[in-house]
């Protein structure tokens, strides 16, 4: 098993992040870094100062649900345990990576906030985590490619 060397409480996060990264063609170390940074839990709701909520294991912001309502996706879906919340987060990350402005890491940090100071803090943290996860993945999957946190593209 790919996560056998991880504590049991982290195995779902790692396995689901990798599967979601593959499905949505987002570098696995980025999804893993965001998952670690967000650190949410199934069923968790955190109220933001702007009145929205961050929900579930990936702390998916309820403002994104407006775009998903036509598909029948609700806050309960992003709050649940299992891999589905990770898939929704990878879908959102892919959207930021493909459509937002700025370098890769600023676009990734838009998952958290577009406010420049909040984005910069998140960006810095997620880059460090992505470098750590790239190393972890390289040991286990030596043929895989990962996003380089030092890249300015």
N, C-alpha and C positions, 0 to 999 in steps of 0.2 A: 504494500500500500504506500502511496506517495507521502502520506502524512504520518507514518508510523512513528517517526521520531518527534512528533509534536504532542503536547499535552492534549488529552481528549477534548477539553473545552475549546480548543482551537482547530480541531480537525475539520469540522463542518465549514468554518470560515475559509480555510485554505482550499479544500477540495471544491467547494462551491465557487470560490473566486476564480480558480484556474479554469473550471468548466465554463463559467460565464465569459471569461476573457477569450477563450477559444471560440465560443459561439458568436461573440460580437466583434471579434478581431481587434481586441484591445490588448496591449502588452500585459502579460500576466502579472509582472511585478507592479504595474500601476494599479490594477484592481486589488491586488493583495495589500499594497501600501494604503490605498483609500479605505479598504476594509479595516485594516489595523488602526488607522487614524480615527475613523468614525467610531469604532469600538462599541457599536450598539448591540442591543439584545432583542430577540424576538419579543414582540408585544410592547416594546419601549416607545414612548412618545415624549419628546422634549419640545416644549414651547419656545419659539424664537421671539425676539423683541418685535419683529414685524407682524406677529400674529399667526404665522405659519407654524407648522410642526415638522420636526425631523423624526422619522418613524422607522422602527425596526432595526435589524442588524446593520444595515448600511446607512441608517439615518437619512433615508430618502426624504427630501423636502416635499411637503404636501402641495406646494405651488406647481410641481411638475405633474401632479395628477390631472390637472385640467386637460393636458394633452393626451392623457391615457384613458379618460372617461369614455370616449367613443368606443373603446375596445373592451369596456366593462371592467377595467382594472381600478381597484379601490385601495384606500388606505389599509384595509384589512389584508390585502395581498402583499403589500410591502412590509407589513408588521409581522408576518408569519415566520415561523421557523422553516428551515429547508433552503433550497437553492434559488427559488424564484426571486426573492428580494435582491440577491446578488446579480441575477440576470437583468433585472430592471435597472440596477445601478450601472452595470456594464453598458447597457443600452444608452443610458444618460451620458456616461463618460464618453462613449463613442461619438455621440452628438456634439459634445463640447470639443472634442479633439478635431472633428472634421469641419465644424462650422464656426467656431469662435475665433477671435483674433488673438494675436500674441504668440509667444513661444509655446511649445508643447506643455511645459509645466504650469504656465499661467492658465492655459486652457483646461488642464486637469484640475487645477485649484478652483476653477469656476464651479465645479461640483459643489464646493462649500460656499463660496461667495464671490461675487464680482466686485465687491467693495475693495479698492486697491490695498488698503492696509491688512484687511482680513485675508484677502487672497494671498498676499506676500507671506504672511505667517504660515498659512496652510501649505502653500507652495514649498517653502523651505522644509517644513516637517515631512511632507509627503515625498519630497526628493530623497531625503535621508532614508526613509523607510523603503522606498523603491530600490535604492542601491543595495540595501540589506537583502531584500527579497530577490533581487536579480542574482546576487551571490548564492543564496539558498537554492534557487531554481537551477542555476548553472551546475551546481554539484549533482543535482538529481536528474537533470535533463540537459546534458552537455551539448546537444545539437540545437537547442532552442535559442531564439533571439529575443532580446529584451530592450526596452527603452533605456537609454543611457541618461541618468540624471544630470550629467554635465553637459548634455546636448542642448544647444540653443535653438534648434530647428523648431 
